[in-house]
Amino acid sequence: MLKRVSLLLITLLCLPAVIWAQQSLKGFVLDKDSGKPIEGANLYLKELKQGTSSLKDGSFHFPNIKAEEYLLSVSFVGYEDCKLLIDTRKASNAIKIEIKRNVTILDGVNISAQAVRETEQVVKLAAPLKDIPLTTSSVGQDLIKQTGVNSIHEALKYTTGVKPLVNYGGFQTFTMRGFGAPVIMLDGVRDERMNFSNSAPFTSLAAVERIEFLKGPASVLYGHTAVGGILNVVRKQPTKDFHANFSASYGSWNTTRVELGAGNKISDKLSYRFDAGFSNTDGWRDAEDKTLNGYLALNYEMSENDLFEFRIAGNNDTYGTETGLPSVKYDVFDTNDNLLYKQGELPTTFDRSQRYNDPADFLDHENWNTSIKYTRKLSENSKLQVHTAYSDDLIDYFSTEELSYLTSDNAIYDSYYMKGDAKKYICLDSLQRTFPLRFSHETKTFQNTIDFSTKFDLAGLEHNFNAGYFYMYIDRKSYSGYSVGTDVTGEGLFAKIAVVNPVLYQGDLETKFSKVKIYNENVHGLFFQDLVSVSSKVKVLLGARYDRFDMGNQSAKVMSGRNISDKTGQKSIINHSLTYRLGTVYQPSENLSLYASYANFFKPKRTVFNENYIYLDKDGKEFTPTNGKEVFEPEDGYQLEAGFKYQSNAKLHINGSVYYIKKNNIVEYLGKSDEDKRIYGQVGVIDSKGFDLELNYKPFDNLSFIGGYGFNIAKYRKFSDNAYQNSKEGNYIRNNPKNHVFAWAYYNLPENMIKGLSLGFGMDYNDKMYVNSSNSYSLPRYFLFDASIDYRKKNFYGKLKANNLFDQNYYSSTVYSNQYIPGMERNFTLTVGMDI
């Protein structure tokens, strides 16, 4: 009994000492410049071999550790590593750790557990990317600055799964995992222009913070037509500390560019960001592009729980149009029957720098857009957002477009091709402008999204839940002047010009509009997502969305200018669709995530009945649609995907995925009948399969590297037999190279050599690319190499950038499949600037 009492007394006496010896280490990880919390930072206690990650508010916690001295390591992608000696016997309060951005770390391939604020922009869930079974990447501000790019299509060279193209001089478009007509977002707001006409102009990147790419179908998140992926252009945000930037550039072809921006707080509750950009160039091939844009962002924190975000922007841009260089459409022979050129080859007499457009051609783009977002924090884990946006867009276009060789049935030229059994003589020394095209699109869009997010525990499982309602209204008028000789007139019509030393001006041209198509669309969507934490290692994502798509269509005459008369009755299309997503994540270790997902999608067809068209059904047979009703069923399909995300502190980040996408009910333009009627048919099935691999590697503190490899095969898998066109089954989808490789390395010279000097070097490889669906024309593969040299002293810097360093001859895109657009020759840009 005495022994038990003694043991109890000793235990009671020692217990306070034991409790006192157990401590916890708490604190916050913050951005040193902005003071904003950083989520996903890695913290590691070397002596205990114990690690953790910072939460949404930047907080971290090591519970129940001995009261001793520890070496705490802090790392996060894009920031300098930080090591602190912490004595937990003295650190009784939460500590504040500030880490600084590292200019040698590229945020171009954004594949780590990035700040949840950024993650939420693209996937609508407040969770680290490693917990979400989706494939994303982004081109961030560091990479944009280092590479000196100034357009979306230039920036997207540095990611996989997307092929950027520029057509007709200023129309940008993108093929994503084999599929075109992508969904583009601006700060999470849909830009519908590409869904109407497949391409559209975009202004420069003066106000852009980063470009996000969510790969694969995204109908659950963003509604119809999100097949190969979505691009989200994120603009710069207001700051509470003063930040400013200015840069001026001069380069090849008399290219000048000026950008400036600033952000600060106006009061404790109100902060702003302003950016503006101007550029002017004579241009490669005398394109003469001009851009002018401005952007203002205001954040008003009405209280700790209420935030208003206001954005307004506008641009007024002009682009030189582009017809390219016409290849021959048939095998061409000389008069001695010797083969001169095979189909698809360019005559050697062309000068790649010579442009053949009429001087009267133009492409003007004006846009202004505004939005307001209200965020109400309902609790620590719940919030409500209302995001309302409006945009007004005008595209005005006139271009030569088609260039043709002169031909004759008589032997008046010294070369010929065979058309059937007859010789057709062709002149390769002259061109004729055979199809000038005039159109204009006015697009006004109103959107509103109500979004609710919360986190809760149910049945022992943690749920990260998001749900909402989406509404969009579109008013679009497409004016056309396609009747050559009536809508386009003048002495310069059908002008003939020499291939060598052409006289481009051949007389005045006058244009007018004669017809207009009027579209009115209402789209309603209800959606939800739930990321369920089954355990610390397993997450499951469930999502679904219901959409109602209601489109009205009318035609009318244009009497003068843009005055509309004689409207037809309205024809309508109504579609309903349910899309869904299922995915799971398994994390065998803190650094590795394995994931798999299934998602479906739909794409409504805006085709309405036209009595001058011929329509074919899925079996290739002609049918007559009900006038005023839907002609074709929506395209639909699904994606299967599996991948991994690996992060090793701030040194190595790798993201890889394999995927398969199937798209049904595709609609194709099949040419014209003998009666000159246009033919459309819902005649096929397409599938796309491939894989993406991207990495961000920092072997040393002053050296970083990003790179990626994308492989894709997209083909017609079914194509119904019909009387008008040969089957395309087995053919490759156009504008989609099979292989794409990119890399960019950035090196800061050591301070004992030349302090402040940095070198950059990159490469971009694109495989052979078919440019028409019959695969009769293609662009050859090419390698491009770029390099830069930067010098920075305090807040000032200078940069010399060389593009196409080894002056590679290549072709970037086409017009009408056979007119090849030459890529830029070697060019240079010198930039000086300052960041405060």
C-alpha positions in Angstrom: 0.0 0.0 0.0 2.8 2.4 0.9 4.5 1.7 -2.4 1.3 2.5 -4.4 0.9 5.8 -2.5 4.6 6.7 -3.1 4.2 5.9 -6.8 1.1 8.0 -7.1 2.8 11.0 -5.3 5.8 10.7 -7.6 3.5 10.6 -10.7 1.6 13.7 -9.6 4.8 15.6 -8.9 6.3 14.7 -12.3 3.1 15.3 -14.3 3.5 19.2 -14.5 7.1 18.7 -15.6 6.0 16.3 -18.4 3.2 18.7 -19.5 5.6 21.6 -19.4 8.1 19.7 -21.6 5.4 19.3 -24.3 5.0 22.4 -26.5 3.4 23.4 -29.8 4.7 25.5 -32.5 2.3 27.8 -34.3 2.6 30.6 -36.8 1.8 32.1 -40.2 3.6 32.1 -43.6 3.2 35.4 -45.5 4.4 36.9 -48.7 7.1 39.4 -47.7 6.1 42.0 -50.3 2.3 41.9 -50.2 1.8 40.5 -46.7 -0.8 38.1 -48.0 -1.0 34.6 -46.5 0.4 31.7 -48.5 -1.4 28.4 -48.5 0.4 25.2 -49.3 3.9 26.2 -48.1 5.9 23.3 -46.9 7.3 23.4 -43.3 9.7 20.8 -41.9 11.3 20.3 -38.5 14.6 18.5 -39.3 15.3 17.1 -35.8 11.8 15.5 -35.6 11.6 14.6 -39.3 8.1 16.0 -39.2 6.4 18.2 -41.8 3.2 20.1 -42.4 1.6 22.6 -44.8 0.2 26.1 -44.2 -3.6 26.5 -44.4 -5.8 29.0 -46.2 -5.0 31.8 -43.8 -1.3 31.0 -43.9 -1.4 29.3 -40.5 0.5 26.2 -39.5 0.7 24.1 -36.3 3.1 21.5 -34.9 1.3 20.1 -31.8 2.8 18.2 -28.9 6.5 18.6 -29.6 9.3 18.8 -27.0 10.3 22.2 -25.7 13.7 22.4 -27.5 15.5 24.3 -30.2 14.6 23.3 -33.8 15.7 24.1 -37.4 12.5 25.0 -39.3 12.7 24.9 -43.1 10.1 26.7 -45.2 9.7 26.3 -48.9 7.1 27.1 -51.6 7.3 27.2 -55.4 8.2 30.6 -56.7 9.8 31.7 -53.3 13.2 31.6 -51.8 13.8 28.8 -49.3 13.8 30.0 -45.7 15.5 28.3 -42.6 14.9 29.5 -39.1 16.3 28.5 -35.7 13.3 28.3 -33.4 13.5 27.8 -29.6 10.1 26.6 -28.5 11.0 27.2 -24.9 10.9 30.9 -25.7 8.4 31.1 -28.6 5.2 31.1 -26.7 3.2 33.1 -29.3 2.5 32.5 -32.9 5.5 33.3 -35.1 5.3 35.2 -38.4 7.4 33.9 -41.2 7.8 36.1 -44.3 9.2 34.6 -47.5 10.3 36.4 -50.6 9.6 35.6 -54.3 12.5 34.2 -56.2 12.9 35.6 -59.7 14.7 32.5 -60.8 11.8 30.3 -60.0 9.3 30.2 -62.9 5.6 30.0 -62.2 5.0 29.0 -65.8 4.0 25.4 -65.3 1.8 25.8 -62.3 1.6 22.2 -61.0 2.2 22.4 -57.3 -0.1 23.1 -54.4 -0.5 26.7 -55.3 -2.3 29.3 -53.2 -5.9 28.2 -52.9 -7.0 31.7 -54.1 -5.5 30.9 -57.5 -6.8 27.3 -57.5 -10.3 28.5 -56.9 -10.2 30.8 -59.9 -10.1 27.9 -62.3 -11.7 24.9 -60.5 -14.1 26.7 -58.1 -12.9 24.8 -55.1 -10.9 26.1 -52.2 -8.4 23.3 -52.0 -4.8 22.6 -53.0 -4.4 21.4 -56.6 -2.9 18.2 -55.3 -6.2 17.3 -53.8 -8.2 17.7 -57.0 -8.5 15.1 -59.8 -8.1 17.5 -62.6 -5.2 18.5 -64.8 -4.2 22.2 -64.9 -1.3 24.3 -65.8 -0.7 28.1 -66.1 1.6 30.6 -67.6 2.3 33.1 -64.9 3.8 36.6 -64.6 7.4 35.5 -64.1 7.4 33.5 -67.3 5.6 36.3 -69.2 8.2 38.8 -68.1 11.2 36.5 -68.8 10.1 35.5 -72.3 8.9 38.9 -73.2 5.6 37.6 -74.8 2.8 40.0 -75.4 -0.1 37.9 -76.6 -2.1 34.9 -75.5 -0.9 32.7 -78.4 2.8 33.5 -77.7 2.4 32.7 -74.0 0.7 29.4 -74.6 3.8 28.0 -76.3 4.8 27.2 -72.7 2.2 24.6 -71.9 1.1 21.3 -73.3 -2.2 20.1 -74.6 -3.0 23.4 -76.5 -2.0 24.5 -80.0 -2.3 28.3 -80.4 -2.9 29.7 -83.9 -3.3 33.1 -85.5 -5.4 33.2 -88.7 -6.2 36.0 -91.1 -3.8 38.4 -89.4 -5.4 38.9 -85.9 -7.9 36.1 -85.2 -6.5 33.9 -82.4 -7.8 30.4 -81.9 -6.7 27.3 -80.0 -6.8 23.5 -80.4 -7.1 21.8 -77.0 -6.4 18.1 -76.8 -7.4 17.9 -80.5 -10.6 20.0 -80.4 -11.2 23.5 -81.6 -13.8 26.2 -80.7 -12.6 26.5 -77.1 -14.1 28.2 -74.2 -12.2 31.3 -73.1 -12.7 33.0 -69.8 -11.7 36.5 -68.6 -11.5 36.5 -64.8 -13.9 33.5 -64.8 -16.4 35.1 -67.2 -17.1 33.3 -70.5 -16.1 34.9 -73.8 -18.6 33.4 -76.3 -17.1 34.8 -79.5 -15.1 31.6 -80.4 -18.2 29.5 -80.0 -19.8 31.4 -82.8 -16.9 31.7 -85.3 -14.0 29.6 -83.9 -11.6 32.5 -83.6 -11.4 36.1 -82.3 -8.9 38.9 -81.6 -7.5 39.4 -78.1 -5.6 42.4 -77.0 -2.1 42.5 -75.5 -1.1 41.1 -72.0 -0.4 44.5 -70.3 -3.0 43.8 -67.6 -2.6 40.0 -67.4 -1.3 38.3 -64.3 -1.5 34.7 -65.6 -3.2 32.4 -68.1 -4.7 29.2 -66.6 -5.5 26.1 -68.6 -7.9 23.5 -67.3 -7.5 20.5 -69.5 -10.2 18.2 -70.7 -14.0 18.6 -70.7 -15.2 21.2 -68.2 -19.0 21.4 -68.9 -19.7 20.7 -65.2 -17.8 23.9 -64.3 -18.5 26.2 -67.2 -21.3 24.8 -69.3 -21.6 23.9 -72.9 -18.8 23.5 -75.5 -16.0 23.0 -72.9 -14.6 19.9 -74.8 -10.8 20.0 -74.9 -10.4 22.4 -72.0 -10.9 26.0 -71.0 -8.5 29.0 -70.8 -8.9 31.5 -68.0 -7.2 34.8 -68.4 -6.6 36.3 -65.0 -5.9 40.0 -64.7 -3.8 41.8 -62.1 -5.3 42.4 -58.7 -5.4 45.5 -56.5 -2.7 45.7 -53.8 -2.6 47.3 -50.3 1.0 48.2 -50.7 2.4 50.5 -53.4 3.5 48.6 -56.5 4.3 50.1 -59.9 5.8 49.0 -63.2 6.9 50.7 -66.4 8.5 49.3 -69.5 9.4 50.6 -73.0 10.4 48.3 -75.8 11.8 48.7 -79.3 12.4 45.9 -81.8 12.5 44.6 -85.3 10.1 46.1 -87.9 10.0 49.3 -85.9 8.1 47.7 -83.1 7.4 49.9 -80.1 5.7 48.9 -76.9 4.9 50.8 -73.7 3.3 49.3 -70.6 2.6 50.9 -67.2 0.8 49.9 -64.1 0.3 50.8 -60.5 -1.5 49.5 -57.4 -1.9 50.7 -53.8 -4.5 51.3 -51.2 -6.6 54.5 -51.3 -7.9 53.9 -47.8 -7.9 51.1 -45.3 -10.9 49.6 -47.1 -10.3 50.6 -50.8 -7.4 49.5 -53.0 -6.8 49.8 -56.7 -4.8 48.4 -59.7 -4.4 50.3 -63.0 -2.7 49.0 -66.2 -2.3 50.4 -69.7 -0.5 49.2 -72.8 0.3 50.5 -76.2 2.1 48.9 -79.1 2.7 49.8 -82.7 4.6 47.9 -85.4 5.3 47.9 -89.2 5.1 44.2 -88.6 6.5 41.0 -90.2 5.3 41.0 -93.8 4.2 44.7 -93.3 1.2 43.7 -91.1 1.1 47.1 -89.2 -0.6 46.0 -86.0 -1.6 48.5 -83.3 -3.0 47.9 -79.8 -4.2 50.2 -77.1 -5.8 49.0 -73.9 -6.5 50.1 -70.4 -7.7 48.3 -67.2 -8.9 49.5 -63.7 -9.6 47.2 -60.7 -11.0 48.3 -57.4 -11.4 46.3 -54.2 -13.6 47.6 -51.4 -13.6 45.7 -48.1 -16.8 47.0 -46.6 -16.1 44.8 -43.5 -14.1 41.7 -42.6 -16.9 39.6 -44.1 -17.9 41.7 -47.2 -15.8 42.4 -50.3 -16.7 44.2 -53.5 -14.5 43.7 -56.6 -15.0 46.1 -59.5 -13.3 45.7 -62.9 -13.5 47.8 -66.1 -11.3 47.5 -69.2 -11.3 48.4 -72.9 -9.2 48.1 -76.0 -9.0 49.6 -79.5 -6.8 47.4 -81.7 -6.0 47.3 -85.4 -4.4 44.3 -87.2 -3.0 43.8 -90.7 -4.9 41.0 -92.4 -3.1 38.0 -93.8 -3.7 35.8 -96.8 -0.5 33.8 -96.8 1.2 32.3 -99.8 -0.8 30.0 -102.1 0.5 26.5 -102.7 -0.5 24.7 -105.8 -3.7 22.6 -105.6 -2.6 20.0 -108.1 0.7 18.5 -109.4 2.1 21.0 -111.8 4.2 20.1 -114.9 6.2 22.1 -117.4 5.5 21.9 -121.1 8.0 19.0 -121.4 5.9 17.1 -118.9 8.5 17.4 -116.1 7.1 17.6 -112.6 7.6 21.1 -111.2 5.6 21.0 -108.0 3.6 18.5 -106.1 0.2 19.3 -104.7 0.6 21.5 -101.6 4.1 22.8 -102.5 4.9 26.5 -102.8 6.6 27.8 -106.0 10.2 28.8 -105.3 9.6 32.3 -106.7 7.8 33.5 -103.5 9.6 35.9 -101.1 8.4 34.8 -97.6 8.4 38.4 -96.4 6.1 39.6 -99.2 2.5 40.1 -98.3 -0.2 40.2 -101.1 -3.2 41.7 -99.3 -4.9 44.7 -100.8 -3.9 47.9 -99.0 -7.6 48.5 -98.3 -7.8 45.4 -96.1 -8.3 45.9 -92.3 -9.2 44.2 -89.1 -10.4 46.4 -86.3 -11.3 45.2 -82.8 -13.0 47.3 -80.1 -14.1 45.9 -76.7 -15.1 47.2 -73.3 -16.1 45.0 -70.4 -17.0 45.5 -66.8 -17.8 43.3 -63.9 -18.6 43.5 -60.2 -18.2 40.6 -57.7 -19.6 40.6 -54.2 -18.2 38.1 -51.7 -20.0 37.5 -48.4 -18.1 35.4 -45.8 -20.9 33.7 -44.0 -18.7 31.8 -41.5 -15.2 30.5 -41.2 -15.9 27.8 -43.8 -18.7 29.3 -45.9 -19.1 32.1 -48.4 -21.5 33.4 -51.0 -20.4 35.1 -54.2 -22.4 37.0 -56.8 -20.5 37.8 -60.0 -22.1 40.0 -62.7 -20.4 41.0 -65.9 -21.1 42.8 -69.2 -19.1 43.1 -72.4 -19.6 44.9 -75.7 -17.4 43.7 -78.5 -17.1 44.8 -82.1 -15.1 43.1 -84.8 -14.9 44.8 -88.2 -13.1 43.0 -91.1 -12.4 43.2 -94.8 -9.7 41.1 -96.5 -8.6 39.8 -99.8 -8.7 36.3 -98.3 -8.4 34.1 -101.5 -5.4 34.2 -103.8 -5.6 32.2 -107.0 -3.3 31.4 -109.9 -4.4 32.5 -113.4 -5.5 29.5 -115.5 -6.6 28.8 -119.1 -7.8 26.0 -121.3 -5.4 27.2 -123.9 -1.6 26.8 -123.9 -0.8 30.4 -123.1 1.2 29.6 -120.0 4.4 27.5 -119.6 3.0 25.0 -117.0 -0.1 22.9 -116.6 -1.9 20.5 -114.3 -4.4 17.8 -115.1 -8.1 18.3 -114.4 -9.7 15.0 -115.2 -8.3 14.0 -118.6 -7.7 17.5 -119.8 -4.8 19.8 -119.4 -5.3 23.1 -117.5 -2.6 25.7 -118.1 -1.5 27.7 -115.1 0.6 30.9 -114.6 2.8 30.8 -111.6 4.1 34.3 -112.0 0.9 36.1 -111.2 -1.9 36.0 -108.6 -5.5 37.1 -108.6 -7.5 38.3 -105.6 -10.6 36.2 -106.2 -12.7 36.4 -103.1 -12.7 39.6 -101.0 -14.7 39.1 -97.7 -16.5 41.7 -95.7 -18.1 41.1 -92.3 -18.6 42.6 -88.9 -19.7 41.0 -85.5 -21.4 43.0 -82.7 -21.6 40.9 -79.6 -23.1 42.0 -76.3 -23.0 39.6 -73.4 -24.5 39.8 -69.9 -23.7 37.1 -67.3 -24.5 36.5 -63.7 -23.2 33.7 -61.4 -24.4 33.0 -57.9 -21.9 30.7 -56.2 -22.0 29.2 -52.7 -19.1 27.4 -51.1 -18.8 25.7 -47.7 -16.9 23.0 -45.8 -18.6 20.7 -43.4 -18.3 17.2 -41.8 -21.0 14.6 -42.5 -21.0 11.0 -41.5 -17.4 11.3 -40.5 -16.3 12.7 -43.9 -15.0 16.2 -44.6 -16.9 17.9 -47.5 -15.7 20.8 -49.6 -18.9 21.8 -51.4 -19.7 24.3 -54.1 -23.0 25.0 -55.8 -24.5 27.7 -57.9 -26.7 29.2 -60.6 -25.4 30.6 -63.9 -27.3 32.9 -66.4 -26.1 34.3 -69.7 -27.8 36.5 -72.3 -26.1 37.1 -75.7 -27.2 39.6 -78.3 -25.1 39.1 -81.5 -25.5 40.7 -84.9 -23.3 39.3 -87.7 -23.3 41.7 -90.7 -22.0 40.4 -94.1 -21.2 41.7 -97.5 -20.4 38.5 -99.3 -21.8 39.3 -102.7 -18.8 40.1 -104.8 -19.6 42.8 -107.4 -22.5 44.1 -105.4 -21.3 44.4 -101.8 -17.6 44.7 -102.8 -17.0 47.0 -105.9 -14.3 49.2 -107.4 -11.4 49.2 -109.8 -9.4 47.0 -107.5 -11.9 44.1 -107.6 -10.3 40.8 -108.9 -7.0 42.6 -109.2 -4.1 40.7 -110.7 -0.6 41.1 -109.2 2.8 39.8 -109.9 4.4 37.3 -107.6 7.8 39.1 -107.7 7.8 42.9 -106.9 4.0 43.2 -106.9 2.2 46.5 -107.1 -0.3 46.0 -104.3 -2.6 48.9 -105.0 -4.6 48.2 -108.1 -7.5 50.7 -107.6 -10.0 51.6 -105.0 -12.4 49.2 -103.3 -15.7 50.0 -101.7 -17.7 47.7 -99.4 -21.1 47.6 -97.8 -23.3 45.2 -95.9 -26.4 43.6 -97.4 -27.4 40.9 -94.9 -27.3 40.4 -91.1 -28.0 37.4 -88.9 -29.4 38.2 -85.4 -28.8 35.8 -82.5 -30.4 36.0 -79.1 -29.4 33.4 -76.6 -30.5 32.6 -73.0 -28.5 30.0 -71.0 -29.4 28.8 -67.5 -27.3 26.5 -65.5 -27.4 24.8 -62.1 -24.3 23.1 -60.8 -22.6 21.5 -57.8 -19.3 20.0 -56.8 -18.4 18.1 -53.7 -14.8 17.2 -52.8 -15.0 14.5 -50.1 -12.0 13.6 -47.9 -12.6 9.9 -47.3 -9.3 9.9 -45.4 -6.1 11.8 -45.2 -4.9 10.0 -48.4 -8.1 9.6 -50.4 -10.3 12.3 -51.9 -13.4 11.9 -54.1 -14.8 14.6 -56.4 -18.5 14.5 -57.5 -20.0 17.1 -59.7 -23.1 17.6 -61.9 -24.7 20.4 -63.9 -28.0 21.0 -65.7 -28.1 23.5 -68.6 -30.9 24.9 -70.7 -29.8 26.5 -73.9 -32.3 28.6 -75.7 -31.3 30.4 -79.0 -33.3 32.6 -81.3 -32.2 33.3 -84.8 -33.4 35.8 -87.4 -32.1 37.1 -90.8 -32.6 40.5 -92.2 -31.5 42.9 -94.9 -29.2 45.9 -94.4 -30.3 48.9 -96.3 -27.4 51.3 -95.6 -24.6 51.3 -93.1 -26.0 49.1 -90.3 -29.7 49.9 -90.7 -31.7 46.7 -90.5 -35.0 46.0 -92.3 -37.2 43.1 -93.4 -36.5 40.8 -90.5 -37.6 37.2 -91.0 -39.6 35.3 -88.4 -37.5 34.0 -85.4 -36.3 30.4 -85.5 -35.4 28.8 -82.2 -33.3 26.0 -80.8 -33.8 24.6 -77.3 -31.4 22.1 -75.7 -31.4 20.6 -72.3 -28.3 18.7 -71.0 -27.1 17.0 -67.8 -23.3 16.7 -67.5 -21.4 15.2 -64.6 -17.9 14.5 -63.3 -16.5 11.8 -61.1 -12.9 11.7 -59.9 -10.7 10.3 -57.1 -7.3 11.2 -55.7 -4.9 8.9 -53.8 -1.9 10.4 -52.0 0.5 7.6 -51.0 2.9 10.3 -49.6 2.9 14.0 -48.9 4.7 14.7 -52.2 2.7 12.5 -54.6 -0.9 12.5 -55.8 -2.4 9.9 -58.1 -5.8 10.7 -59.7 -8.3 9.5 -62.2 -11.5 11.0 -63.5 -14.5 10.7 -65.8 -16.4 13.6 -67.3 -18.9 14.2 -70.1 -19.8 17.3 -72.1 -22.2 18.7 -74.7 -22.0 21.3 -77.4 -25.3 22.7 -78.9 -25.3 23.3 -82.6 -26.5 26.8 -83.7 -27.5 25.6 -87.2 -31.0 26.6 -88.2 -32.9 25.7 -91.3 -32.0 27.3 -94.6 -33.8 26.3 -97.7 -30.7 26.9 -99.8 -28.7 24.2 -97.8 -28.7 20.5 -98.1 -28.7 18.5 -94.8 -27.5 14.9 -94.1 -28.3 12.8 -91.1 -26.1 10.4 -89.2 -26.5 7.8 -91.9 -25.4 10.2 -94.7 -28.9 10.5 -96.1 -30.6 13.8 -97.0 -33.4 15.1 -94.8 -35.5 18.2 -94.5 -35.5 19.8 -91.1 -38.6 21.3 -89.6 -38.5 25.0 -90.5 -37.7 27.1 -87.4 -36.6 24.0 -85.3 -33.3 22.5 -84.4 -31.5 20.9 -87.4 -28.8 18.9 -85.7 -28.5 17.2 -82.3 -25.9 18.6 -79.9 -22.5 17.1 -80.1 -21.7 15.2 -76.9 -19.0 12.8 -75.5 -16.8 12.0 -72.6 -13.2 11.9 -71.3 -11.3 9.4 -69.2 -8.2 10.6 -67.6 -5.5 9.4 -65.1 -2.5 11.3 -63.9 -0.1 12.2 -61.1 1.3 15.3 -59.4 4.6 15.2 -57.7 6.2 17.9 -55.6 9.6 17.7 -53.9 9.9 20.8 -51.7 10.6 23.7 -54.0 13.1 21.8 -56.2 11.1 19.6 -58.4 7.4 19.6 -59.6 6.1 17.2 -62.1 2.6 16.8 -63.5 1.6 14.0 -66.0 -1.7 12.7 -67.4 -3.0 10.3 -70.0 -6.5 10.8 -71.5 -9.1 9.6 -74.0 -11.8 11.8 -75.3 -14.7 10.7 -77.6 -16.9 13.2 -79.4 -20.2 12.1 -81.1 -22.6 13.7 -83.6 -19.9 15.9 -85.2 -21.2 18.3 -88.0 -19.1 18.9 -91.1 -19.3 21.2 -94.0 -19.2 18.9 -97.0 -18.9 21.4 -99.9 -21.4 22.5 -102.5 -23.8 20.6 -104.8 -24.0 20.9 -108.5 -26.9 23.4 -107.8 -24.4 25.5 -105.7 -26.1 24.6 -102.5 -24.0 24.3 -99.3 -24.0 20.8 -97.7 -23.8 20.1 -94.0 -24.0 16.7 -92.4 -24.0 15.2 -88.9 -21.9 12.3 -90.2 -19.1 11.3 -87.8 -17.4 10.5 -84.5 -14.0 11.9 -83.4 -11.7 10.6 -80.7 -8.6 12.0 -79.2 -6.0 10.2 -77.0 -2.6 11.2 -75.7 -0.6 12.3 -72.7 0.9 15.5 -71.2 4.0 15.8 -69.1 5.2 19.0 -67.5 7.9 19.8 -65.0 9.4 22.7 -63.1 12.9 22.0 -61.8 15.3 24.1 -59.7 18.6 22.2 -59.3 20.4 25.2 -57.9 19.3 28.5 -56.3 20.2 30.5 -59.3 19.0 28.1 -62.1 15.5 27.0 -62.9 14.0 25.1 -65.8 10.5 24.4 -67.1 9.6 21.9 -69.8 6.8 19.9 -71.2 6.0 17.2 -73.8 2.5 16.6 -75.2 1.5 13.7 -77.4 -1.9 13.6 -79.1 -3.6 11.6 -81.8 -7.0 12.9 -82.8 -8.8 11.2 -85.7 -12.1 10.7 -87.4 -13.2 7.3 -86.1 -16.5 7.1 -88.0 -17.7 9.0 -91.1 -21.0 8.1 -92.7 -21.0 7.3 -96.4 -22.7 10.0 -98.5 -23.0 11.1 -102.1 -21.0 14.3 -101.7 -17.7 13.6 -100.1 -15.3 10.7 -99.6 -15.1 9.2 -96.1 -12.7 10.8 -93.7 -12.6 7.8 -91.4 -9.0 7.4 -90.2 -8.0 11.0 -91.1 -6.3 13.3 -88.6 -8.1 16.3 -87.2 -6.7 19.5 -88.6 -4.5 22.0 -86.7 -3.3 19.4 -84.2 0.4 18.4 -84.2 1.0 14.9 -82.9 4.0 15.9 -80.8 4.8 19.2 -79.0 7.9 19.9 -76.8 8.8 23.1 -75.1 11.5 24.2 -72.6 12.8 27.4 -71.0 15.8 27.7 -68.7 16.7 30.8 -66.7 20.1 31.4 -65.0 21.2 34.1 -62.6 24.9 34.6 -62.8 26.6 34.4 -59.4 27.3 37.7 -57.6 31.0 37.1 -57.8 30.7 37.2 -61.6 28.3 39.8 -62.8 25.7 40.7 -60.2 22.2 41.2 -61.6 22.9 39.5 -65.0 20.5 36.7 -66.1 20.4 34.5 -69.2 17.4 32.7 -70.7 17.2 30.1 -73.4 14.2 28.2 -74.7 13.0 25.9 -77.5 9.6 25.1 -79.1 9.1 22.0 -81.3 5.9 21.4 -83.3 5.3 18.3 -85.3 3.8 18.0 -88.8 0.3 19.4 -88.7 -2.5 18.6 -91.2 -4.5 21.8 -92.0 -7.6 20.3 -93.7 -9.8 17.4 -92.8 -9.0 15.4 -96.0 -5.3 15.6 -95.0 -4.2 16.7 -98.4 -2.4 19.8 -97.0 0.0 19.9 -94.1 2.6 22.2 -92.5 6.0 20.7 -91.9 7.5 20.3 -88.4 9.8 22.9 -87.0 12.1 23.8 -84.1 12.3 27.3 -82.8 14.9 28.6 -80.3 14.7 31.8 -78.3 17.2 33.5 -76.0 17.3 36.5 -73.6 19.8 38.4 -71.6 18.7 40.5 -68.6 20.4 42.9 -66.4 18.8 44.2 -63.2 20.0 46.7 -60.7 17.7 47.4 -57.8 14.3 48.3 -59.3 15.6 48.9 -62.8 16.2 46.4 -65.6 17.1 45.9 -69.2 16.3 42.9 -71.5 17.3 41.9 -74.9 15.2 39.1 -76.4 15.9 37.2 -79.6 13.1 35.1 -81.2 13.7 32.4 -83.7 17.4 32.7 -82.9 18.6 30.5 -85.7 16.3 32.1 -88.3 14.3 28.9 -89.1 11.9 29.0 -92.0 8.6 27.7 -91.0 4.8 28.2 -91.5 2.6 28.9 -88.5 -0.9 28.6 -90.0 -3.0 28.7 -93.2 -5.9 30.4 -94.9 -8.2 28.1 -96.9 -5.9 25.2 -96.1 -3.6 25.8 -99.1 -2.4 29.4 -98.4 0.5 29.1 -96.0 1.3 31.9 -93.5 5.1 32.2 -93.0 6.3 32.4 -89.4 8.4 35.3 -88.3 12.0 35.4 -89.2 14.7 36.1 -86.6 13.8 39.2 -84.7 14.9 41.2 -81.6 13.3 43.3 -78.9 15.1 45.6 -76.4 13.2 46.5 -73.2 14.0 48.8 -70.4 11.8 49.2 -67.3 11.4 49.4 -63.6 9.4 47.6 -60.9 8.7 49.3 -57.6 
